Amino acid sequence: METAPPRALPTALASALAFGSSGAVLVLEIVALRLVGPYVGVTLQVSSSVIGISLAAIAYGAWLGGRLADKFDPRMLLAPALVLGAIGTAVTLPLVRWGGELLRGGAAPAVLLLAALAVFLPAFVLSAIPPMVVKLQLSSLREAGTVVGRLSSIGTLGAITATLGTGFVFVAAMPSSAIVLSLAALLALGGLVLGWWLRRDETHPKLPGSPRFRSMLATIGLLAAGMGAISPTPCDVETAYHCARVEVDPDNAGGRTLMLNSAPHSYVDLDDPRHLEFEYVQWIAAVADVLRPAGAPIDALHIGGGGFTVPGYLRATRPGSDQLVLELDGGLVELDKRELGLVTGPDLRIRIGDARVGVAQRPSAAYDLVVGDAFGHQVVPWHLATREMAADISRTLRADGVYAQNVIDYPPDRLIRAELATVAAAFPQVALIAPGDALAGEVGSNFVIVASRGPLPLAALGERLARVEKPVTLLSGADLATYIGGARVLTDDHAPVDQLLPG
């Protein structure tokens, strides 16, 4: 005798489950990028890993949900799935926070494992819900297309809503840990309410598991939420783009190091803006020092603010200079004002927004100096590293103006060679500042590219660089051409900067 199919859910409830479960997965995916960033960076490989792991969780979860829906009454499984999704969501925080300390670095296995810890378990469980809902709502094969299409559409709308809401609202308003714990609480509440509502129906099957087992799950969920709330965080401030922290230099009372995603980004001496701790900043300062007579004001454009070390140096050494800083992260600017002594004014202005857009809006022949020091983790964002970007920077410079760009690379130095070839495609005069052992391919290092449409002051720059703390090489002419070799020119159509940087 054929048993009657399970009773369908009310249309509104079925839609809410499809909408909410799909949306929750996308919230987790977006937040996962921020959770893992402080430990393995924010690179194309990291983004690809999180997206790939999320899609795998969705695929396997949907497959399992469909299998279970064919073997059991889905009404028996929906509430437990929401509660298990809540537990999986809550446990991601301690998994990532403690696991991240063990998996630091950008190695591919570490990136994949940390991405899996951040998103796979809850996304896997929550993705089992939509096929269960579809099975309940199918009353006949004649309606299969309509039911599947409607619920699939509603689930996609939930994912879109969650993506936009998280990216535009939640990340700006709340720390990642608060988003994760709030989502876990909402899923748990939804599961409990759904379970209570379904149990009112006398035909509703008994929930799986003994009361002791369900109590154990509840205890695990509470412990996971508590551990997530107290797990160590590498951030003092979580901005829309960075996990930021300011460390005090134990050897210098006024020294402060700005850490972005757990990597040292800038050093600021609150008592002496002329003190430049990082070597590459000393090289950029040397370029600025020989650009015009000592003390003469200049017009400078900075691509990336960070700790505002170079703008502070120019303000101290060239009073009256007119400086504009293009900085993507408004939250970082506020941190700089609170912790790093940043004071803006008519001589030092900040434009919040993407630097590519900001450069395009700058007038032609307006600047004596453009400093490129924008990074996503350890690599220049690809759209700031192309020939088209270099050409636009050239447009903003005066005929004898200079572009100084900071690049980080490691042996075999594919990225810096490609970026040199790219800048050389827009500027006829190019030189490179780097340590000798880095040029020999022995160590990773910062490199500073110096470029101009007019003759570069190489003799004066060489003399000025001879006074920096550690020996450095100024490469130009035929030697530079040999170093660049046949490196590719990066363009808007093809700029694989993440792949050029060794993994």
DOTORKE-386562 format. One line per 10 residues: for each residue x, y, z of C-alpha. Coordinates in Angstrom, 3 decimals, always signed. Layout:
% residues N
X,Y,Z ~ ...
//
This chain:
% residues 503
+0.000,+0.000,+0.000 ~ +1.471,+3.372,-1.054 ~ +1.790,+5.896,+1.740 ~ +0.450,+9.403,+1.356 ~ +3.074,+12.064,+0.581 ~ +4.096,+14.395,+3.425 ~ +1.858,+17.392,+3.893 ~ +3.168,+20.473,+2.066 ~ +4.256,+23.548,+3.958 ~ +2.369,+26.822,+3.600
+3.702,+28.615,+0.537 ~ +4.982,+31.578,+2.578 ~ +6.882,+29.307,+4.969 ~ +8.400,+27.282,+2.143 ~ +9.490,+30.494,+0.430 ~ +10.961,+31.853,+3.657 ~ +13.008,+28.678,+4.182 ~ +14.381,+28.745,+0.629 ~ +15.084,+32.470,+0.839 ~ +16.671,+32.375,+4.296
+18.822,+29.260,+3.937 ~ +20.259,+30.392,+0.594 ~ +20.845,+33.888,+1.947 ~ +22.598,+32.555,+5.044 ~ +25.083,+30.639,+2.872 ~ +26.014,+33.811,+0.987 ~ +26.432,+35.772,+4.222 ~ +28.836,+33.082,+5.397 ~ +30.744,+33.142,+2.111 ~ +31.303,+36.904,+2.180
+32.203,+37.011,+5.860 ~ +34.555,+34.051,+5.392 ~ +36.737,+36.224,+3.162 ~ +37.153,+38.633,+6.051 ~ +37.704,+35.929,+8.644 ~ +40.569,+34.276,+6.774 ~ +42.182,+37.479,+5.466 ~ +44.219,+38.267,+8.586 ~ +45.935,+34.885,+8.365 ~ +46.409,+34.137,+4.652
+45.837,+37.531,+3.055 ~ +43.240,+38.818,+0.626 ~ +44.397,+37.595,-2.763 ~ +42.773,+36.115,-5.838 ~ +43.731,+32.640,-4.612 ~ +42.072,+33.260,-1.243 ~ +38.893,+34.587,-2.859 ~ +38.862,+31.663,-5.303 ~ +39.341,+29.192,-2.441 ~ +36.465,+30.594,-0.397
+34.162,+30.691,-3.426 ~ +35.189,+27.192,-4.517 ~ +34.743,+25.698,-1.039 ~ +31.352,+27.414,-0.734 ~ +30.202,+26.017,-4.078 ~ +31.404,+22.547,-3.069 ~ +29.450,+22.811,+0.186 ~ +26.344,+23.924,-1.719 ~ +26.689,+21.054,-4.210 ~ +27.221,+18.328,-1.620
+24.626,+19.777,+0.728 ~ +21.970,+19.901,-2.007 ~ +22.793,+16.326,-3.011 ~ +22.512,+15.087,+0.581 ~ +19.327,+17.071,+1.201 ~ +17.697,+15.518,-1.829 ~ +18.706,+11.992,-0.770 ~ +17.398,+12.505,+2.762 ~ +14.158,+14.023,+1.474 ~ +13.522,+10.843,-0.527
+14.148,+8.565,+2.470 ~ +12.531,+10.522,+5.312 ~ +9.702,+12.945,+5.862 ~ +11.395,+16.331,+5.274 ~ +9.235,+17.908,+7.993 ~ +11.208,+15.814,+10.456 ~ +14.523,+17.224,+9.186 ~ +13.982,+20.941,+8.520 ~ +14.132,+22.243,+12.091 ~ +17.169,+20.109,+13.029
+18.911,+21.302,+9.841 ~ +18.449,+24.927,+10.859 ~ +19.734,+24.219,+14.369 ~ +22.717,+22.261,+13.036 ~ +23.381,+25.121,+10.608 ~ +23.381,+27.500,+13.577 ~ +25.867,+25.315,+15.453 ~ +28.079,+25.033,+12.377 ~ +27.963,+28.805,+11.935 ~ +28.888,+29.496,+15.550
+31.761,+27.020,+15.543 ~ +33.429,+28.658,+12.513 ~ +34.739,+31.512,+14.649 ~ +36.866,+29.450,+17.049 ~ +37.907,+27.148,+14.192 ~ +39.194,+30.031,+12.088 ~ +40.631,+32.101,+14.941 ~ +42.649,+29.268,+16.462 ~ +43.232,+27.397,+13.224 ~ +44.357,+30.588,+11.520
+47.203,+31.000,+13.991 ~ +48.492,+27.575,+12.932 ~ +47.922,+28.087,+9.204 ~ +49.384,+31.549,+8.724 ~ +50.889,+32.266,+5.336 ~ +49.747,+32.064,+1.753 ~ +50.525,+28.411,+0.922 ~ +47.732,+26.857,-1.134 ~ +46.994,+23.955,+1.276 ~ +46.721,+26.372,+4.208
+44.430,+28.679,+2.240 ~ +42.123,+25.832,+1.207 ~ +41.997,+24.338,+4.686 ~ +41.279,+27.650,+6.369 ~ +38.573,+28.442,+3.787 ~ +37.004,+25.060,+4.531 ~ +37.053,+25.753,+8.272 ~ +35.396,+29.100,+7.668 ~ +32.486,+28.106,+5.503 ~ +32.102,+24.432,+4.551
+30.232,+22.933,+7.527 ~ +27.410,+25.475,+7.907 ~ +27.061,+25.974,+4.132 ~ +26.858,+22.202,+3.658 ~ +24.080,+21.810,+6.232 ~ +22.080,+24.859,+5.149 ~ +22.257,+23.870,+1.476 ~ +20.389,+20.659,+2.309 ~ +17.269,+22.647,+3.196 ~ +16.054,+23.855,-0.247
+15.739,+20.349,-1.799 ~ +13.807,+19.204,+1.293 ~ +11.425,+22.111,+0.868 ~ +11.025,+21.347,-2.839 ~ +10.149,+17.713,-2.041 ~ +7.459,+18.813,+0.399 ~ +5.883,+21.240,-2.038 ~ +5.722,+18.827,-4.973 ~ +2.185,+17.490,-5.092 ~ +2.418,+16.121,-8.615
+4.897,+15.878,-11.477 ~ +2.696,+18.182,-13.517 ~ +3.676,+21.035,-11.179 ~ +7.338,+20.085,-10.813 ~ +8.642,+22.791,-13.141 ~ +6.588,+25.515,-11.487 ~ +7.497,+24.491,-7.916 ~ +11.196,+23.962,-8.587 ~ +11.449,+27.148,-10.629 ~ +9.657,+29.262,-8.034
+11.653,+28.005,-5.066 ~ +14.922,+28.175,-7.011 ~ +14.133,+31.764,-7.951 ~ +13.274,+32.655,-4.355 ~ +16.480,+31.020,-3.111 ~ +18.511,+32.988,-5.653 ~ +16.794,+36.203,-4.559 ~ +17.740,+35.343,-0.981 ~ +21.361,+34.895,-2.031 ~ +21.342,+38.207,-3.916
+19.750,+40.046,-0.999 ~ +22.268,+38.584,+1.442 ~ +25.177,+39.434,-0.842 ~ +24.163,+43.061,-1.221 ~ +23.097,+43.463,+2.393 ~ +26.316,+41.990,+3.738 ~ +28.591,+43.875,+1.355 ~ +26.906,+47.257,+1.635 ~ +25.437,+47.241,+5.157 ~ +26.480,+44.528,+7.585
+30.251,+44.611,+6.997 ~ +30.273,+48.395,+7.394 ~ +28.128,+48.343,+10.528 ~ +29.305,+45.254,+12.445 ~ +32.468,+43.254,+13.131 ~ +32.666,+39.901,+11.364 ~ +32.319,+38.034,+14.654 ~ +29.084,+39.884,+15.406 ~ +27.712,+39.036,+11.953 ~ +28.537,+35.352,+12.401
+27.123,+35.098,+15.923 ~ +23.991,+37.052,+14.962 ~ +23.416,+34.737,+12.010 ~ +23.902,+31.697,+14.249 ~ +21.361,+33.076,+16.718 ~ +18.827,+33.773,+13.946 ~ +19.238,+30.267,+12.523 ~ +18.854,+28.676,+15.962 ~ +15.768,+30.759,+16.701 ~ +14.321,+29.891,+13.308
+14.907,+26.200,+13.902 ~ +13.298,+26.259,+17.337 ~ +10.253,+28.203,+16.145 ~ +9.848,+25.957,+13.106 ~ +10.109,+22.844,+15.264 ~ +7.490,+24.192,+17.658 ~ +5.151,+25.132,+14.809 ~ +5.460,+21.759,+13.088 ~ +4.887,+19.804,+16.302 ~ +1.432,+21.368,+16.615
+0.402,+19.149,+13.728 ~ -0.622,+15.738,+15.073 ~ +0.619,+14.085,+11.886 ~ +4.107,+15.563,+12.288 ~ +6.704,+12.789,+12.692 ~ +8.803,+12.543,+15.805 ~ +12.039,+14.542,+15.734 ~ +15.179,+12.400,+15.285 ~ +17.420,+11.720,+18.245 ~ +16.788,+11.319,+21.942
+16.243,+14.280,+24.277 ~ +19.765,+13.699,+25.594 ~ +21.186,+13.926,+22.066 ~ +19.285,+17.130,+21.374 ~ +20.460,+18.584,+24.680 ~ +24.023,+17.713,+23.738 ~ +23.642,+19.539,+20.419 ~ +22.268,+22.588,+22.204 ~ +25.220,+22.520,+24.610 ~ +27.674,+22.285,+21.698
+25.992,+25.261,+20.058 ~ +26.199,+27.366,+23.189 ~ +29.830,+26.406,+23.755 ~ +30.675,+27.209,+20.132 ~ +29.029,+30.616,+20.414 ~ +30.874,+31.311,+23.672 ~ +34.214,+30.205,+22.251 ~ +33.597,+32.323,+19.172 ~ +32.881,+35.353,+21.302 ~ +36.083,+34.968,+23.344
+38.381,+33.574,+20.642 ~ +41.446,+35.714,+19.961 ~ +41.138,+38.299,+17.225 ~ +44.120,+39.856,+15.459 ~ +42.236,+43.133,+15.014 ~ +42.001,+46.254,+17.133 ~ +39.677,+47.640,+14.489 ~ +37.910,+45.820,+11.689 ~ +37.303,+48.239,+8.862 ~ +35.370,+47.548,+5.681
+38.607,+46.364,+4.043 ~ +41.151,+45.504,+6.728 ~ +41.782,+43.845,+10.031 ~ +43.850,+46.652,+11.562 ~ +45.970,+46.880,+14.679 ~ +48.439,+49.460,+15.993 ~ +51.458,+48.182,+17.931 ~ +53.715,+50.297,+20.145 ~ +57.450,+50.078,+19.446 ~ +59.056,+48.890,+22.701
+62.298,+50.630,+21.729 ~ +60.750,+53.970,+20.787 ~ +58.072,+55.602,+22.926 ~ +56.655,+57.453,+19.941 ~ +56.947,+54.578,+17.472 ~ +53.814,+52.932,+16.163 ~ +53.487,+50.088,+13.649 ~ +50.288,+49.785,+11.678 ~ +49.411,+46.127,+11.101 ~ +46.954,+45.346,+8.310
+45.746,+41.750,+8.121 ~ +48.550,+40.810,+10.537 ~ +51.297,+42.162,+8.265 ~ +53.341,+45.300,+9.101 ~ +52.194,+48.019,+6.733 ~ +53.443,+51.366,+8.054 ~ +55.631,+52.781,+10.791 ~ +54.915,+56.211,+12.255 ~ +57.006,+58.104,+14.794 ~ +54.573,+60.353,+16.634
+57.439,+62.518,+17.891 ~ +59.453,+62.789,+14.679 ~ +57.771,+62.519,+11.246 ~ +61.235,+62.635,+9.633 ~ +62.069,+59.266,+11.201 ~ +61.474,+56.626,+8.547 ~ +61.770,+53.082,+9.851 ~ +61.016,+51.008,+6.769 ~ +63.720,+50.893,+4.129 ~ +61.455,+51.326,+1.127
+60.002,+54.479,+2.684 ~ +63.552,+55.824,+3.022 ~ +64.014,+55.207,-0.716 ~ +60.794,+57.038,-1.604 ~ +61.848,+59.889,+0.652 ~ +65.180,+60.031,-1.202 ~ +63.289,+60.419,-4.487 ~ +61.239,+63.241,-2.986 ~ +64.342,+64.932,-1.555 ~ +66.070,+65.279,-4.935
+62.967,+66.156,-6.897 ~ +63.104,+69.858,-6.062 ~ +65.468,+72.115,-4.073 ~ +65.541,+71.343,-0.361 ~ +62.534,+72.693,+1.512 ~ +60.674,+73.805,-1.615 ~ +56.973,+72.871,-1.572 ~ +55.712,+70.371,-4.108 ~ +52.361,+69.073,-5.332 ~ +52.063,+65.392,-4.505
+49.485,+62.684,-5.168 ~ +49.556,+59.544,-3.038 ~ +47.941,+56.315,-4.192 ~ +47.234,+54.606,-0.895 ~ +47.451,+56.179,+2.527 ~ +48.262,+53.399,+4.985 ~ +49.864,+55.080,+7.976 ~ +50.432,+58.333,+5.999 ~ +54.163,+58.145,+6.682 ~ +55.324,+59.705,+3.404
+52.743,+62.529,+3.493 ~ +53.872,+63.284,+7.040 ~ +57.500,+63.336,+5.955 ~ +56.774,+65.729,+3.078 ~ +54.764,+67.980,+5.360 ~ +57.740,+68.165,+7.736 ~ +60.485,+68.569,+5.120 ~ +58.627,+70.613,+2.510 ~ +56.225,+72.948,+4.345 ~ +53.490,+74.362,+2.161
+53.301,+71.323,-0.094 ~ +49.872,+70.517,-1.486 ~ +49.141,+66.810,-1.001 ~ +46.165,+64.650,-1.936 ~ +45.892,+61.062,-0.727 ~ +43.640,+58.534,-2.466 ~ +42.680,+55.973,+0.176 ~ +40.063,+53.280,-0.265 ~ +39.428,+52.599,+3.421 ~ +37.686,+55.363,+5.338
+37.815,+53.298,+8.528 ~ +41.599,+53.153,+8.266 ~ +41.757,+56.949,+7.972 ~ +39.761,+57.264,+11.186 ~ +42.134,+54.842,+12.915 ~ +45.110,+56.890,+11.698 ~ +43.563,+60.021,+13.166 ~ +42.957,+58.340,+16.532 ~ +46.160,+56.341,+16.898 ~ +48.796,+57.630,+14.475
+48.521,+61.402,+14.814 ~ +47.095,+62.047,+11.337 ~ +45.936,+65.652,+10.966 ~ +44.301,+66.661,+7.714 ~ +43.962,+70.205,+6.408 ~ +44.270,+72.351,+3.290 ~ +47.802,+71.054,+2.734 ~ +46.905,+67.371,+3.228 ~ +43.559,+66.252,+1.860 ~ +42.105,+62.758,+1.588
+39.741,+61.364,-1.003 ~ +38.025,+58.148,+0.076 ~ +37.485,+55.780,-2.828 ~ +39.175,+53.589,-5.392 ~ +42.516,+54.973,-6.585 ~ +41.944,+54.074,-10.238 ~ +38.802,+56.202,-10.273 ~ +40.534,+58.909,-8.247 ~ +43.500,+59.186,-10.613 ~ +41.176,+59.400,-13.620
+39.511,+62.422,-12.010 ~ +42.776,+64.290,-11.410 ~ +43.713,+67.114,-13.779 ~ +46.545,+66.705,-16.249 ~ +50.062,+68.014,-15.482 ~ +49.056,+68.811,-11.894 ~ +51.669,+67.005,-9.784 ~ +55.403,+66.979,-9.187 ~ +55.325,+63.608,-7.460 ~ +52.998,+60.607,-7.508
+53.639,+57.877,-4.924 ~ +52.125,+54.437,-5.535 ~ +51.890,+52.469,-2.301 ~ +48.567,+50.632,-2.424 ~ +48.389,+46.954,-1.576 ~ +45.953,+44.108,-1.188 ~ +47.930,+42.020,+1.299 ~ +51.371,+41.789,-0.405 ~ +50.460,+42.566,-3.984 ~ +49.502,+45.739,-5.802
+45.804,+45.481,-6.776 ~ +45.772,+44.334,-10.385 ~ +43.873,+47.337,-11.753 ~ +46.514,+49.661,-10.275 ~ +49.375,+47.713,-11.871 ~ +48.495,+47.963,-15.564 ~ +49.866,+49.932,-18.496 ~ +46.620,+51.911,-18.679 ~ +46.970,+52.942,-15.039 ~ +50.610,+53.945,-15.553
+49.607,+56.020,-18.582 ~ +46.964,+57.840,-16.554 ~ +49.501,+58.549,-13.803 ~ +51.871,+59.912,-16.448 ~ +49.089,+62.221,-17.605 ~ +48.726,+63.736,-14.126 ~ +52.457,+64.484,-13.792 ~ +54.219,+67.586,-14.973 ~ +56.857,+67.146,-17.676 ~ +59.636,+66.634,-15.124
+57.412,+65.022,-12.483 ~ +58.330,+61.640,-10.987 ~ +56.345,+58.505,-10.227 ~ +57.636,+56.323,-7.360 ~ +55.931,+52.949,-6.984 ~ +56.454,+50.400,-4.233 ~ +56.292,+46.726,-5.260 ~ +56.907,+43.609,-3.157 ~ +58.252,+40.485,-4.817 ~ +60.141,+37.277,-4.133
+62.442,+35.127,-6.248 ~ +62.226,+34.542,-9.194 ~ +61.053,+38.199,-9.309 ~ +58.439,+37.777,-12.028 ~ +56.106,+40.453,-10.674 ~ +58.652,+43.265,-10.354 ~ +60.052,+42.546,-13.835 ~ +56.545,+42.631,-15.295 ~ +55.694,+45.839,-13.450 ~ +58.930,+47.443,-14.651
+58.050,+46.502,-18.230 ~ +54.567,+47.913,-17.661 ~ +55.750,+51.249,-16.277 ~ +58.361,+51.481,-19.042 ~ +55.552,+51.188,-21.579 ~ +54.145,+54.487,-20.262 ~ +57.316,+56.340,-19.171 ~ +60.448,+56.730,-21.300 ~ +62.700,+57.095,-18.238 ~ +62.648,+54.321,-15.618
+64.969,+53.271,-12.785 ~ +64.772,+50.758,-9.947 ~ +65.830,+50.961,-6.295 ~ +66.400,+47.643,-4.517 ~ +68.905,+45.785,-2.341 ~ +71.613,+43.980,-4.267 ~ +70.707,+40.547,-2.931 ~ +67.095,+41.076,-4.021 ~ +68.214,+42.001,-7.541 ~ +70.333,+38.855,-7.563
+67.214,+36.808,-6.846 ~ +68.401,+35.664,-3.433 ~ +65.730,+37.191,-1.150 ~ +62.311,+38.766,-1.274 ~ +62.148,+42.501,-0.835 ~ +60.431,+45.775,-1.493 ~ +61.361,+47.371,-4.800 ~ +60.759,+51.022,-5.691 ~ +60.253,+51.889,-9.351 ~ +61.120,+55.468,-10.296
+59.763,+56.825,-13.581 ~ +59.409,+60.106,-15.456 ~ +58.759,+61.490,-18.911 ~ +61.803,+63.727,-18.501 ~ +65.361,+62.895,-17.435 ~ +65.606,+61.375,-13.975 ~ +68.019,+62.988,-11.465 ~ +69.966,+59.732,-11.203 ~ +73.256,+61.236,-9.990 ~ +71.599,+63.197,-7.186
+69.394,+60.221,-6.313 ~ +72.398,+57.916,-6.147 ~ +74.180,+60.293,-3.772 ~ +71.076,+60.584,-1.594 ~ +70.585,+56.799,-1.484 ~ +74.192,+56.380,-0.369 ~ +73.138,+57.979,+2.923 ~ +70.374,+55.500,+3.777 ~ +71.049,+53.029,+6.551 ~ +71.508,+49.875,+4.444
+73.261,+49.639,+1.070 ~ +70.955,+49.791,-1.910 ~ +71.370,+49.604,-5.687 ~ +70.034,+52.087,-8.229 ~ +69.518,+50.238,-11.499 ~ +68.929,+52.033,-14.796 ~ +69.759,+52.032,-18.484 ~ +71.138,+48.870,-20.096 ~ +71.458,+47.091,-16.735 ~ +67.778,+47.661,-16.036
+66.811,+46.506,-19.529 ~ +68.780,+43.294,-18.957 ~ +67.039,+42.782,-15.612 ~ +63.581,+43.255,-17.180 ~ +64.397,+40.887,-20.036 ~ +61.306,+39.727,-21.917 ~ +58.848,+40.303,-19.058 ~ +55.247,+40.770,-20.040 ~ +53.486,+44.127,-19.968 ~ +50.436,+44.025,-17.680
+47.271,+45.423,-19.211 ~ +43.664,+45.879,-18.182 ~ +42.927,+42.841,-20.317 ~ +45.585,+40.630,-18.697 ~ +47.172,+41.422,-15.344 ~ +47.712,+38.176,-13.369 ~ +49.549,+39.873,-10.496 ~ +48.587,+37.248,-7.920 ~ +49.910,+34.457,-10.100 ~ +53.198,+36.275,-10.726
+53.848,+36.520,-6.996 ~ +55.191,+33.171,-5.721 ~ +52.678,+31.177,-3.710
//
